């Protein structure tokens, strides 16, 4: 007894192919009815089993295809999310670098301004100090000249014992 529908169908085909022609007809043949019916019964019995197996294989295939599609979709979504994240990080890094460059430029500009203001302030302080020292030196020279002048007259008039009077000098 054959086990698969294909084998049973092959046996039925061979039986029909090898059958004798009916008298006076080339299109009709004579078959052993019981053998042909037994083969048809075996085929009918095997068909549900093989159809069930074919359905199982088809269902397994469909499940595998659906699972592969789900995995592919999940992988695509993860790749898109990762790409978005990386693009976002790249944009954040670019913005951070731009802001850092701007801050560095501002700091350098502020440093130049502070340095310039400091140099101007120091130059102004030194100029005023120089002017004050010059005025003080001029005043010292004038006072010294008056002091010498007063001493010169004082040595000529030793009997009066005259001292230098700064108050009197202010009025001059």
Secondary structure by P-SEA (a helix, b strand, c coil): ccccaaaaaaaaaaaaaacccccccccccccaaaaaaaaaaaaaaaaaaaaaaaaaaaaaaaaaaaaaaaaaaaaaaaaaaaaaaaaaaaaaaaaaaaaaaaaaaaaaaaaaaaaaaaaaaaaaaaaaaaaaaaaaaaaaaaaaaaaaaaaaaaaaaccccccccaaaaaac
